[in-house]
Amino acid sequence: MKSPCRSTRPPHAEELQTQAKSDNRYARNRAKALLKELDANGKLPATYPYLVHVVQFGKDLTVVGLAGEVVVDYSLRLKRELTQSPVWVAGYTNDVFAYVPSARVVKEGGYEGGGAVLYTALTAPFPPTIEDMIIGKVRELANKVRRSP
């Protein structure tokens, strides 16, 4: 199931024009690509269609598939919160687009906390609320599969 995950504010055209002159080729190429998208669509997306899957194998196993390179905090939290059966959390499921930080990692900053966005097509880093958005969607799907016959 796709769940829209919000990013922080997409950059303005002026910011992108400055980045397009950067000595860092990744920053330069990303800025140029985002400027093309801005010219074509008049705006940059503020959400990303994030994929979440939950498969329940009776009471034997719950498999949670999360898109992107999720940090370990997701696995640890879901194993604590989904207690009906053992939980297996798999990242890189159906989409590999960027690091997906937890609230803790966003607050710590650094590469995984937001710096890596420079090497992706995302318009901005994820906010600390990203973790609760993803966990909320996992819970919603886990409840649905538990109730299904």
N, CA, C and O atoms as a GROMACS GRO file, in nm:
protein
  596
    1MET      N    1   0.084  -0.117   0.000
    1MET     CA    2   0.000   0.000   0.000
    1MET      C    3   0.089   0.123   0.000
    1MET      O    4   0.188   0.130   0.072
    2LYS      N    5   0.052   0.220  -0.081
    2LYS     CA    6   0.127   0.345  -0.085
    2LYS      C    7   0.076   0.438   0.024
    2LYS      O    8  -0.044   0.452   0.044
    3SER      N    9   0.169   0.499   0.092
    3SER     CA   10   0.137   0.595   0.194
    3SER      C   11   0.218   0.720   0.164
    3SER      O   12   0.341   0.712   0.156
    4PRO      N   13   0.155   0.836   0.147
    4PRO     CA   14   0.234   0.955   0.116
    4PRO      C   15   0.313   1.002   0.237
    4PRO      O   16   0.257   1.030   0.343
    5CYS      N   17   0.442   1.008   0.221
    5CYS     CA   18   0.529   1.057   0.328
    5CYS      C   19   0.574   1.197   0.294
    5CYS      O   20   0.631   1.222   0.188
    6ARG      N   21   0.548   1.287   0.385
    6ARG     CA   22   0.584   1.427   0.364
    6ARG      C   23   0.733   1.451   0.390
    6ARG      O   24   0.794   1.389   0.477
    7SER      N   25   0.787   1.541   0.312
    7SER     CA   26   0.924   1.585   0.336
    7SER      C   27   0.918   1.723   0.400
    7SER      O   28   0.810   1.781   0.414
    8THR      N   29   1.032   1.773   0.439
    8THR     CA   30   1.035   1.911   0.484
    8THR      C   31   1.013   1.998   0.360
    8THR      O   32   0.994   1.945   0.250
    9ARG      N   33   1.015   2.126   0.374
    9ARG     CA   34   0.986   2.218   0.264
    9ARG      C   35   1.078   2.196   0.143
    9ARG      O   36   1.200   2.196   0.158
   10PRO      N   37   1.020   2.177   0.024
   10PRO     CA   38   1.104   2.169  -0.096
   10PRO      C   39   1.178   2.301  -0.117
   10PRO      O   40   1.129   2.406  -0.076
   11PRO      N   41   1.295   2.298  -0.180
   11PRO     CA   42   1.372   2.421  -0.199
   11PRO      C   43   1.306   2.515  -0.299
   11PRO      O   44   1.235   2.471  -0.390
   12HIS      N   45   1.330   2.644  -0.282
   12HIS     CA   46   1.282   2.745  -0.376
   12HIS      C   47   1.375   2.747  -0.497
   12HIS      O   48   1.487   2.697  -0.491
   13ALA      N   49   1.327   2.806  -0.605
   13ALA     CA   50   1.405   2.814  -0.728
   13ALA      C   51   1.540   2.883  -0.704
   13ALA      O   52   1.641   2.842  -0.761
   14GLU      N   53   1.541   2.987  -0.620
   14GLU     CA   54   1.666   3.060  -0.595
   14GLU      C   55   1.770   2.968  -0.527
   14GLU      O   56   1.888   2.972  -0.560
   15GLU      N   57   1.724   2.887  -0.434
   15GLU     CA   58   1.814   2.793  -0.367
   15GLU      C   59   1.870   2.693  -0.468
   15GLU      O   60   1.989   2.662  -0.466
   16LEU      N   61   1.785   2.644  -0.556
   16LEU     CA   62   1.828   2.547  -0.656
   16LEU      C   63   1.924   2.609  -0.756
   16LEU      O   64   2.019   2.544  -0.800
   17GLN      N   65   1.900   2.734  -0.793
   17GLN     CA   66   1.991   2.802  -0.887
   17GLN      C   67   2.130   2.818  -0.826
   17GLN      O   68   2.230   2.804  -0.895
   18THR      N   69   2.135   2.846  -0.697
   18THR     CA   70   2.263   2.854  -0.626
   18THR      C   71   2.330   2.717  -0.623
   18THR      O   72   2.449   2.705  -0.650
   19GLN      N   73   2.252   2.612  -0.589
   19GLN     CA   74   2.307   2.476  -0.583
   19GLN      C   75   2.352   2.428  -0.721
   19GLN      O   76   2.445   2.347  -0.730
   20ALA      N   77   2.288   2.476  -0.826
   20ALA     CA   78   2.324   2.435  -0.963
   20ALA      C   79   2.463   2.484  -1.002
   20ALA      O   80   2.519   2.439  -1.102
   21LYS      N   81   2.518   2.576  -0.925
   21LYS     CA   82   2.653   2.627  -0.950
   21LYS      C   83   2.757   2.567  -0.855
   21LYS      O   84   2.873   2.609  -0.854
   22SER      N   85   2.714   2.470  -0.776
   22SER     CA   86   2.800   2.409  -0.674
   22SER      C   87   2.919   2.337  -0.736
   22SER      O   88   2.912   2.288  -0.849
   23ASP      N   89   3.028   2.330  -0.661
   23ASP     CA   90   3.143   2.250  -0.702
   23ASP      C   91   3.116   2.100  -0.687
   23ASP      O   92   3.181   2.018  -0.750
   24ASN      N   93   3.019   2.067  -0.602
   24ASN     CA   94   2.981   1.927  -0.582
   24ASN      C   95   2.892   1.884  -0.698
   24ASN      O   96   2.781   1.935  -0.715
   25ARG      N   97   2.941   1.789  -0.777
   25ARG     CA   98   2.866   1.750  -0.898
   25ARG      C   99   2.730   1.690  -0.865
   25ARG      O  100   2.636   1.704  -0.943
   26TYR      N  101   2.718   1.622  -0.750
   26TYR     CA  102   2.591   1.562  -0.712
   26TYR      C  103   2.489   1.670  -0.678
   26TYR      O  104   2.374   1.664  -0.721
   27ALA      N  105   2.532   1.768  -0.603
   27ALA     CA  106   2.444   1.880  -0.569
   27ALA      C  107   2.405   1.955  -0.696
   27ALA      O  108   2.289   1.993  -0.713
   28ARG      N  109   2.501   1.976  -0.783
   28ARG     CA  110   2.477   2.048  -0.908
   28ARG      C  111   2.376   1.972  -0.996
   28ARG      O  112   2.279   2.031  -1.045
   29ASN      N  113   2.398   1.842  -1.016
   29ASN     CA  114   2.310   1.763  -1.101
   29ASN      C  115   2.169   1.751  -1.043
   29ASN      O  116   2.070   1.760  -1.116
   30ARG      N  117   2.160   1.732  -0.911
   30ARG     CA  118   2.029   1.724  -0.847
   30ARG      C  119   1.954   1.856  -0.863
   30ARG      O  120   1.836   1.857  -0.897
   31ALA      N  121   2.023   1.968  -0.839
   31ALA     CA  122   1.959   2.099  -0.851
   31ALA      C  123   1.910   2.123  -0.994
   31ALA      O  124   1.800   2.175  -1.013
   32LYS      N  125   1.989   2.085  -1.091
   32LYS     CA  126   1.947   2.103  -1.231
   32LYS      C  127   1.824   2.018  -1.263
   32LYS      O  128   1.733   2.064  -1.332
   33ALA      N  129   1.822   1.895  -1.213
   33ALA     CA  130   1.707   1.808  -1.236
   33ALA      C  131   1.581   1.864  -1.169
   33ALA      O  132   1.473   1.861  -1.227
   34LEU      N  133   1.597   1.914  -1.046
   34LEU     CA  134   1.482   1.971  -0.975
   34LEU      C  135   1.435   2.100  -1.041
   34LEU      O  136   1.315   2.129  -1.041
   35LEU      N  137   1.528   2.179  -1.095
   35LEU     CA  138   1.488   2.301  -1.167
   35LEU      C  139   1.407   2.265  -1.292
   35LEU      O  140   1.310   2.334  -1.324
   36LYS      N  141   1.446   2.159  -1.362
   36LYS     CA  142   1.370   2.114  -1.479
   36LYS      C  143   1.228   2.073  -1.438
   36LYS      O  144   1.131   2.107  -1.505
   37GLU      N  145   1.219   2.000  -1.328
   37GLU     CA  146   1.087   1.958  -1.279
   37GLU      C  147   1.004   2.079  -1.238
   37GLU      O  148   0.884   2.084  -1.266
   38LEU      N  149   1.068   2.175  -1.173
   38LEU     CA  150   0.999   2.297  -1.132
   38LEU      C  151   0.948   2.374  -1.255
   38LEU      O  152   0.836   2.423  -1.255
   39ASP      N  153   1.031   2.383  -1.358
   39ASP     CA  154   0.989   2.451  -1.482
   39ASP      C  155   0.874   2.378  -1.549
   39ASP      O  156   0.781   2.440  -1.600
   40ALA      N  157   0.880   2.245  -1.550
   40ALA     CA  158   0.779   2.166  -1.619
   40ALA      C  159   0.645   2.164  -1.545
   40ALA      O  160   0.540   2.167  -1.607
   41ASN      N  161   0.650   2.157  -1.411
   41ASN     CA  162   0.528   2.139  -1.332
   41ASN      C  163   0.487   2.260  -1.248
   41ASN      O  164   0.377   2.262  -1.193
   42GLY      N  165   0.573   2.359  -1.240
   42GLY     CA  166   0.540   2.478  -1.162
   42GLY      C  167   0.560   2.463  -1.012
   42GLY      O  168   0.548   2.560  -0.937
   43LYS      N  169   0.591   2.340  -0.968
   43LYS     CA  170   0.618   2.316  -0.826
   43LYS      C  171   0.691   2.184  -0.812
   43LYS      O  172   0.698   2.103  -0.904
   44LEU      N  173   0.746   2.165  -0.693
   44LEU     CA  174   0.814   2.039  -0.662
   44LEU      C  175   0.727   1.961  -0.566
   44LEU      O  176   0.658   2.019  -0.482
   45PRO      N  177   0.729   1.828  -0.576
   45PRO     CA  178   0.646   1.749  -0.485
   45PRO      C  179   0.693   1.762  -0.341
   45PRO      O  180   0.813   1.768  -0.313
   46ALA      N  181   0.597   1.766  -0.249
   46ALA     CA  182   0.628   1.772  -0.106
   46ALA      C  183   0.601   1.638  -0.038
   46ALA      O  184   0.618   1.623   0.083
   47THR      N  185   0.560   1.540  -0.119
   47THR     CA  186   0.535   1.406  -0.066
   47THR      C  187   0.604   1.303  -0.154
   47THR      O  188   0.645   1.332  -0.267
   48TYR      N  189   0.617   1.182  -0.100
   48TYR     CA  190   0.673   1.070  -0.175
   48TYR      C  191   0.581   0.951  -0.154
   48TYR      O  192   0.542   0.923  -0.040
   49PRO      N  193   0.545   0.878  -0.261
   49PRO     CA  194   0.454   0.764  -0.245
   49PRO      C  195   0.527   0.644  -0.184
   49PRO      O  196   0.582   0.560  -0.256
   50TYR      N  197   0.527   0.637  -0.055
   50TYR     CA  198   0.604   0.538   0.020
   50TYR      C  199   0.529   0.405   0.027
   50TYR      O  200   0.410   0.402   0.060
   51LEU      N  201   0.598   0.296  -0.003
   51LEU     CA  202   0.535   0.163  -0.006
   51LEU      C  203   0.553   0.089   0.126
   51LEU      O  204   0.664   0.080   0.180
   52VAL      N  205   0.442   0.037   0.177
   52VAL     CA  206   0.440  -0.040   0.301
   52VAL      C  207   0.360  -0.168   0.276
   52VAL      O  208   0.252  -0.164   0.218
   53HIS      N  209   0.414  -0.281   0.320
   53HIS     CA  210   0.344  -0.409   0.306
   53HIS      C  211   0.346  -0.481   0.440
   53HIS      O  212   0.444  -0.474   0.514
   54VAL      N  213   0.236  -0.550   0.470
   54VAL     CA  214   0.230  -0.636   0.589
   54VAL      C  215   0.166  -0.767   0.546
   54VAL      O  216   0.058  -0.770   0.488
   55VAL      N  217   0.236  -0.876   0.575
   55VAL     CA  218   0.185  -1.010   0.546
   55VAL      C  219   0.186  -1.089   0.676
   55VAL      O  220   0.287  -1.095   0.746
   56GLN      N  221   0.073  -1.148   0.707
   56GLN     CA  222   0.058  -1.225   0.832
   56GLN      C  223   0.048  -1.373   0.798
   56GLN      O  224  -0.037  -1.412   0.718
   57PHE      N  225   0.133  -1.454   0.859
   57PHE     CA  226   0.129  -1.599   0.844
   57PHE      C  227   0.074  -1.658   0.973
   57PHE      O  228   0.149  -1.707   1.058
   58GLY      N  229  -0.059  -1.652   0.988
   58GLY     CA  230  -0.122  -1.700   1.111
   58GLY      C  231  -0.062  -1.630   1.232
   58GLY      O  232  -0.044  -1.508   1.232
   59LYS      N  233  -0.031  -1.709   1.334
   59LYS     CA  234   0.036  -1.653   1.452
   59LYS      C  235   0.185  -1.683   1.449
   59LYS      O  236   0.257  -1.660   1.547
   60ASP      N  237   0.231  -1.736   1.334
   60ASP     CA  238   0.370  -1.777   1.323
   60ASP      C  239   0.466  -1.664   1.288
   60ASP      O  240   0.580  -1.661   1.335
   61LEU      N  241   0.420  -1.570   1.204
   61LEU     CA  242   0.512  -1.466   1.156
   61LEU      C  243   0.435  -1.351   1.095
   61LEU      O  244   0.336  -1.371   1.024
   62THR      N  245   0.482  -1.229   1.121
   62THR     CA  246   0.435  -1.109   1.053
   62THR      C  247   0.554  -1.052   0.978
   62THR      O  248   0.658  -1.022   1.038
   63VAL      N  249   0.540  -1.036   0.846
   63VAL     CA  250   0.646  -0.977   0.765
   63VAL      C  251   0.604  -0.835   0.730
   63VAL      O  252   0.495  -0.812   0.678
   64VAL      N  253   0.692  -0.739   0.759
   64VAL     CA  254   0.667  -0.599   0.728
   64VAL      C  255   0.769  -0.557   0.623
   64VAL      O  256   0.890  -0.564   0.646
   65GLY      N  257   0.720  -0.516   0.507
   65GLY     CA  258   0.806  -0.468   0.400
   65GLY      C  259   0.802  -0.318   0.392
   65GLY      O  260   0.696  -0.258   0.375
   66LEU      N  261   0.919  -0.255   0.405
   66LEU     CA  262   0.929  -0.109   0.400
   66LEU      C  263   1.021  -0.068   0.285
   66LEU      O  264   1.126  -0.128   0.265
   67ALA      N  265   0.980   0.033   0.212
   67ALA     CA  266   1.060   0.083   0.100
   67ALA      C  267   1.182   0.158   0.152
   67ALA      O  268   1.185   0.205   0.266
   68GLY      N  269   1.281   0.168   0.069
   68GLY     CA  270   1.400   0.245   0.101
   68GLY      C  271   1.492   0.175   0.199
   68GLY      O  272   1.467   0.063   0.242
   69GLU      N  273   1.598   0.245   0.232
   69GLU     CA  274   1.696   0.192   0.328
   69GLU      C  275   1.661   0.244   0.467
   69GLU      O  276   1.711   0.347   0.512
   70VAL      N  277   1.572   0.168   0.533
   70VAL     CA  278   1.526   0.210   0.665
   70VAL      C  279   1.634   0.183   0.769
   70VAL      O  280   1.708   0.085   0.759
   71VAL      N  281   1.642   0.269   0.868
   71VAL     CA  282   1.737   0.250   0.977
   71VAL      C  283   1.682   0.146   1.074
   71VAL      O  284   1.562   0.119   1.074
   72VAL      N  285   1.768   0.090   1.155
   72VAL     CA  286   1.731  -0.021   1.244
   72VAL      C  287   1.623   0.015   1.345
   72VAL      O  288   1.556  -0.074   1.396
   73ASP      N  289   1.605   0.142   1.374
   73ASP     CA  290   1.503   0.184   1.469
   73ASP      C  291   1.363   0.133   1.431
   73ASP      O  292   1.282   0.104   1.519
   74TYR      N  293   1.335   0.121   1.302
   74TYR     CA  294   1.205   0.071   1.259
   74TYR      C  295   1.185  -0.075   1.301
   74TYR      O  296   1.080  -0.111   1.353
   75SER      N  297   1.285  -0.156   1.278
   75SER     CA  298   1.276  -0.297   1.316
   75SER      C  299   1.260  -0.312   1.467
   75SER      O  300   1.176  -0.388   1.514
   76LEU      N  301   1.341  -0.240   1.541
   76LEU     CA  302   1.334  -0.249   1.688
   76LEU      C  303   1.198  -0.206   1.740
   76LEU      O  304   1.141  -0.271   1.827
   77ARG      N  305   1.147  -0.096   1.687
   77ARG     CA  306   1.018  -0.046   1.734
   77ARG      C  307   0.904  -0.140   1.697
   77ARG      O  308   0.817  -0.168   1.780
   78LEU      N  309   0.903  -0.187   1.574
   78LEU     CA  310   0.794  -0.275   1.530
   78LEU      C  311   0.796  -0.408   1.604
   78LEU      O  312   0.690  -0.464   1.631
   79LYS      N  313   0.912  -0.458   1.637
   79LYS     CA  314   0.920  -0.583   1.714
   79LYS      C  315   0.867  -0.563   1.856
   79LYS      O  316   0.813  -0.656   1.916
   80ARG      N  317   0.882  -0.442   1.910
   80ARG     CA  318   0.826  -0.410   2.042
   80ARG      C  319   0.675  -0.393   2.037
   80ARG      O  320   0.604  -0.434   2.128
   81GLU      N  321   0.625  -0.332   1.929
   81GLU     CA  322   0.485  -0.292   1.923
   81GLU      C  323   0.391  -0.396   1.861
   81GLU      O  324   0.275  -0.403   1.900
   82LEU      N  325   0.438  -0.476   1.768
   82LEU     CA  326   0.355  -0.578   1.706
   82LEU      C  327   0.384  -0.710   1.777
   82LEU      O  328   0.478  -0.781   1.742
   83THR      N  329   0.303  -0.741   1.875
   83THR     CA  330   0.335  -0.854   1.964
   83THR      C  331   0.250  -0.978   1.940
   83THR      O  332   0.261  -1.075   2.015
   84GLN      N  333   0.166  -0.978   1.837
   84GLN     CA  334   0.079  -1.093   1.810
   84GLN      C  335   0.157  -1.215   1.760
   84GLN      O  336   0.115  -1.329   1.780
   85SER      N  337   0.270  -1.190   1.694
   85SER     CA  338   0.353  -1.297   1.640
   85SER      C  339   0.494  -1.242   1.621
   85SER      O  340   0.514  -1.120   1.628
   86PRO      N  341   0.593  -1.329   1.597
   86PRO     CA  342   0.726  -1.277   1.566
   86PRO      C  343   0.720  -1.185   1.442
   86PRO      O  344   0.638  -1.207   1.352
   87VAL      N  345   0.804  -1.085   1.439
   87VAL     CA  346   0.802  -0.985   1.333
   87VAL      C  347   0.936  -0.986   1.258
   87VAL      O  348   1.043  -0.988   1.318
   88TRP      N  349   0.925  -0.985   1.128
   88TRP     CA  350   1.043  -0.974   1.040
   88TRP      C  351   1.024  -0.846   0.960
   88TRP      O  352   0.928  -0.834   0.884
   89VAL      N  353   1.114  -0.751   0.975
   89VAL     CA  354   1.107  -0.625   0.902
   89VAL      C  355   1.211  -0.628   0.791
   89VAL      O  356   1.330  -0.652   0.815
   90ALA      N  357   1.166  -0.604   0.668
   90ALA     CA  358   1.254  -0.604   0.552
   90ALA      C  359   1.254  -0.467   0.487
   90ALA      O  360   1.150  -0.416   0.448
   91GLY      N  361   1.371  -0.408   0.476
   91GLY     CA  362   1.386  -0.282   0.404
   91GLY      C  363   1.410  -0.311   0.256
   91GLY      O  364   1.411  -0.427   0.215
   92TYR      N  365   1.429  -0.207   0.178
   92TYR     CA  366   1.452  -0.218   0.034
   92TYR      C  367   1.338  -0.292  -0.037
   92TYR      O  368   1.361  -0.353  -0.142
   93THR      N  369   1.216  -0.287   0.016
   93THR     CA  370   1.105  -0.361  -0.041
   93THR      C  371   1.035  -0.277  -0.148
   93THR      O  372   0.974  -0.175  -0.117
   94ASN      N  373   1.044  -0.320  -0.271
   94ASN     CA  374   0.978  -0.260  -0.387
   94ASN      C  375   1.024  -0.121  -0.427
   94ASN      O  376   0.978  -0.068  -0.528
   95ASP      N  377   1.112  -0.060  -0.352
   95ASP     CA  378   1.160   0.073  -0.391
   95ASP      C  379   1.287   0.104  -0.313
   95ASP      O  380   1.290   0.091  -0.190
   96VAL      N  381   1.390   0.146  -0.384
   96VAL     CA  382   1.515   0.188  -0.320
   96VAL      C  383   1.540   0.330  -0.367
   96VAL      O  384   1.593   0.352  -0.476
   97PHE      N  385   1.502   0.425  -0.285
   97PHE     CA  386   1.509   0.565  -0.327
   97PHE      C  387   1.598   0.650  -0.237
   97PHE      O  388   1.650   0.752  -0.281
   98ALA      N  389   1.616   0.609  -0.110
   98ALA     CA  390   1.694   0.692  -0.018
   98ALA      C  391   1.700   0.623   0.118
   98ALA      O  392   1.635   0.522   0.142
   99TYR      N  393   1.781   0.682   0.208
   99TYR     CA  394   1.774   0.645   0.348
   99TYR      C  395   1.640   0.691   0.403
   99TYR      O  396   1.591   0.797   0.366
  100VAL      N  397   1.583   0.611   0.489
  100VAL     CA  398   1.459   0.650   0.557
  100VAL      C  399   1.493   0.658   0.706
  100VAL      O  400   1.499   0.556   0.774
  101PRO      N  401   1.514   0.778   0.755
  101PRO     CA  402   1.556   0.793   0.894
  101PRO      C  403   1.439   0.780   0.991
  101PRO      O  404   1.324   0.800   0.954
  102SER      N  405   1.470   0.748   1.114
  102SER     CA  406   1.372   0.753   1.223
  102SER      C  407   1.375   0.895   1.279
  102SER      O  408   1.458   0.977   1.238
  103ALA      N  409   1.285   0.924   1.372
  103ALA     CA  410   1.284   1.056   1.436
  103ALA      C  411   1.418   1.082   1.505
  103ALA      O  412   1.471   1.192   1.498
  104ARG      N  413   1.472   0.979   1.570
  104ARG     CA  414   1.601   0.994   1.640
  104ARG      C  415   1.711   1.032   1.541
  104ARG      O  416   1.792   1.121   1.569
  105VAL      N  417   1.715   0.965   1.428
  105VAL     CA  418   1.822   0.990   1.331
  105VAL      C  419   1.806   1.127   1.265
  105VAL      O  420   1.905   1.195   1.239
  106VAL      N  421   1.681   1.168   1.239
  106VAL     CA  422   1.659   1.303   1.184
  106VAL      C  423   1.713   1.407   1.281
  106VAL      O  424   1.781   1.501   1.240
  107LYS      N  425   1.683   1.391   1.409
  107LYS     CA  426   1.728   1.488   1.509
  107LYS      C  427   1.880   1.490   1.522
  107LYS      O  428   1.939   1.595   1.546
  108GLU      N  429   1.944   1.372   1.506
  108GLU     CA  430   2.090   1.365   1.513
  108GLU      C  431   2.155   1.432   1.392
  108GLU      O  432   2.267   1.480   1.400
  109GLY      N  433   2.083   1.433   1.279
  109GLY     CA  434   2.136   1.495   1.158
  109GLY      C  435   2.239   1.407   1.090
  109GLY      O  436   2.233   1.285   1.100
  110GLY      N  437   2.331   1.469   1.022
  110GLY     CA  438   2.434   1.394   0.951
  110GLY      C  439   2.383   1.336   0.821
  110GLY      O  440   2.278   1.376   0.770
  111TYR      N  441   2.458   1.242   0.769
  111TYR     CA  442   2.430   1.184   0.639
  111TYR      C  443   2.294   1.114   0.635
  111TYR      O  444   2.209   1.150   0.553
  112GLU      N  445   2.272   1.016   0.722
  112GLU     CA  446   2.145   0.943   0.721
  112GLU      C  447   2.029   1.030   0.767
  112GLU      O  448   1.915   1.004   0.728
  113GLY      N  449   2.055   1.130   0.847
  113GLY     CA  450   1.949   1.216   0.900
  113GLY      C  451   1.900   1.321   0.803
  113GLY      O  452   1.803   1.392   0.832
  114GLY      N  453   1.963   1.334   0.688
  114GLY     CA  454   1.917   1.432   0.590
  114GLY      C  455   2.018   1.466   0.483
  114GLY      O  456   1.980   1.505   0.373
  115GLY      N  457   2.146   1.451   0.514
  115GLY     CA  458   2.250   1.486   0.417
  115GLY      C  459   2.248   1.401   0.291
  115GLY      O  460   2.288   1.448   0.184
  116ALA      N  461   2.203   1.277   0.304
  116ALA     CA  462   2.202   1.186   0.189
  116ALA      C  463   2.101   1.225   0.083
  116ALA      O  464   2.107   1.176  -0.030
  117VAL      N  465   2.008   1.314   0.116
  117VAL     CA  466   1.906   1.357   0.019
  117VAL      C  467   1.974   1.418  -0.105
  117VAL      O  468   1.916   1.418  -0.213
  118LEU      N  469   2.093   1.468  -0.088
  118LEU     CA  470   2.170   1.526  -0.198
  118LEU      C  471   2.190   1.426  -0.311
  118LEU      O  472   2.206   1.466  -0.427
  119TYR      N  473   2.190   1.298  -0.280
  119TYR     CA  474   2.218   1.194  -0.378
  119TYR      C  475   2.091   1.123  -0.426
  119TYR      O  476   2.098   1.014  -0.483
  120THR      N  477   1.976   1.186  -0.404
  120THR     CA  478   1.847   1.126  -0.441
  120THR      C  479   1.766   1.225  -0.524
  120THR      O  480   1.806   1.340  -0.545
  121ALA      N  481   1.652   1.179  -0.569
  121ALA     CA  482   1.557   1.266  -0.640
  121ALA      C  483   1.458   1.331  -0.546
  121ALA      O  484   1.370   1.406  -0.590
  122LEU      N  485   1.469   1.305  -0.415
  122LEU     CA  486   1.380   1.369  -0.319
  122LEU      C  487   1.404   1.519  -0.319
  122LEU      O  488   1.516   1.565  -0.341
  123THR      N  489   1.298   1.594  -0.293
  123THR     CA  490   1.313   1.740  -0.296
  123THR      C  491   1.366   1.796  -0.165
  123THR      O  492   1.421   1.906  -0.163
  124ALA      N  493   1.351   1.722  -0.056
  124ALA     CA  494   1.395   1.772   0.075
  124ALA      C  495   1.409   1.655   0.171
  124ALA      O  496   1.354   1.547   0.146
  125PRO      N  497   1.482   1.674   0.280
  125PRO     CA  498   1.492   1.567   0.381
  125PRO      C  499   1.356   1.541   0.446
  125PRO      O  500   1.266   1.625   0.442
  126PHE      N  501   1.344   1.423   0.507
  126PHE     CA  502   1.222   1.390   0.580
  126PHE      C  503   1.221   1.459   0.716
  126PHE      O  504   1.327   1.479   0.777
  127PRO      N  505   1.102   1.496   0.765
  127PRO     CA  506   1.091   1.555   0.899
  127PRO      C  507   1.093   1.444   1.005
  127PRO      O  508   1.080   1.327   0.970
  128PRO      N  509   1.110   1.479   1.132
  128PRO     CA  510   1.108   1.378   1.239
  128PRO      C  511   0.978   1.298   1.244
  128PRO      O  512   0.977   1.186   1.296
  129THR      N  513   0.869   1.352   1.192
  129THR     CA  514   0.740   1.284   1.194
  129THR      C  515   0.734   1.166   1.098
  129THR      O  516   0.636   1.090   1.100
  130ILE      N  517   0.835   1.148   1.014
  130ILE     CA  518   0.834   1.039   0.917
  130ILE      C  519   0.817   0.903   0.986
  130ILE      O  520   0.744   0.817   0.938
  131GLU      N  521   0.884   0.885   1.098
  131GLU     CA  522   0.875   0.757   1.168
  131GLU      C  523   0.731   0.726   1.209
  131GLU      O  524   0.683   0.615   1.184
  132ASP      N  525   0.663   0.820   1.270
  132ASP     CA  526   0.525   0.796   1.313
  132ASP      C  527   0.431   0.775   1.194
  132ASP      O  528   0.336   0.698   1.205
  133MET      N  529   0.457   0.841   1.082
  133MET     CA  530   0.375   0.821   0.962
  133MET      C  531   0.387   0.676   0.914
  133MET      O  532   0.287   0.611   0.885
  134ILE      N  533   0.509   0.627   0.907
  134ILE     CA  534   0.533   0.491   0.857
  134ILE      C  535   0.480   0.388   0.957
  134ILE      O  536   0.412   0.294   0.917
  135ILE      N  537   0.512   0.405   1.084
  135ILE     CA  538   0.465   0.311   1.187
  135ILE      C  539   0.313   0.309   1.190
  135ILE      O  540   0.253   0.202   1.207
  136GLY      N  541   0.250   0.424   1.176
  136GLY     CA  542   0.103   0.431   1.174
  136GLY      C  543   0.044   0.350   1.060
  136GLY      O  544  -0.056   0.280   1.078
  137LYS      N  545   0.105   0.359   0.942
  137LYS     CA  546   0.057   0.282   0.827
  137LYS      C  547   0.079   0.133   0.850
  137LYS      O  548  -0.006   0.052   0.814
  138VAL      N  549   0.193   0.095   0.908
  138VAL     CA  550   0.218  -0.047   0.939
  138VAL      C  551   0.112  -0.098   1.036
  138VAL      O  552   0.055  -0.206   1.014
  139ARG      N  553   0.083  -0.023   1.141
  139ARG     CA  554  -0.019  -0.064   1.238
  139ARG      C  555  -0.155  -0.082   1.171
  139ARG      O  556  -0.225  -0.180   1.195
  140GLU      N  557  -0.191   0.014   1.087
  140GLU     CA  558  -0.319   0.008   1.015
  140GLU      C  559  -0.328  -0.121   0.932
  140GLU      O  560  -0.428  -0.192   0.937
  141LEU      N  561  -0.223  -0.151   0.857
  141LEU     CA  562  -0.223  -0.271   0.774
  141LEU      C  563  -0.218  -0.398   0.859
  141LEU      O  564  -0.284  -0.497   0.826
  142ALA      N  565  -0.141  -0.396   0.966
  142ALA     CA  566  -0.133  -0.513   1.056
  142ALA      C  567  -0.271  -0.543   1.115
  142ALA      O  568  -0.309  -0.660   1.127
  143ASN      N  569  -0.344  -0.441   1.153
  143ASN     CA  570  -0.479  -0.461   1.207
  143ASN      C  571  -0.572  -0.519   1.101
  143ASN      O  572  -0.655  -0.604   1.133
  144LYS      N  573  -0.560  -0.475   0.977
  144LYS     CA  574  -0.642  -0.528   0.869
  144LYS      C  575  -0.613  -0.676   0.844
  144LYS      O  576  -0.706  -0.756   0.830
  145VAL      N  577  -0.487  -0.712   0.838
  145VAL     CA  578  -0.456  -0.853   0.807
  145VAL      C  579  -0.492  -0.944   0.923
  145VAL      O  580  -0.524  -1.061   0.901
  146ARG      N  581  -0.489  -0.894   1.044
  146ARG     CA  582  -0.530  -0.976   1.161
  146ARG      C  583  -0.679  -1.004   1.160
  146ARG      O  584  -0.723  -1.110   1.203
  147ARG      N  585  -0.757  -0.907   1.110
  147ARG     CA  586  -0.903  -0.923   1.108
  147ARG      C  587  -0.951  -1.003   0.988
  147ARG      O  588  -1.064  -1.053   0.988
  148SER      N  589  -0.868  -1.016   0.884
  148SER     CA  590  -0.914  -1.086   0.763
  148SER      C  591  -0.919  -1.238   0.791
  148SER      O  592  -0.841  -1.289   0.871
  149PRO      N  593  -1.012  -1.307   0.723
  149PRO     CA  594  -1.028  -1.452   0.749
  149PRO      C  595  -0.907  -1.532   0.703
  149PRO      O  596  -0.905  -1.655   0.718
   0.00000   0.00000   0.00000
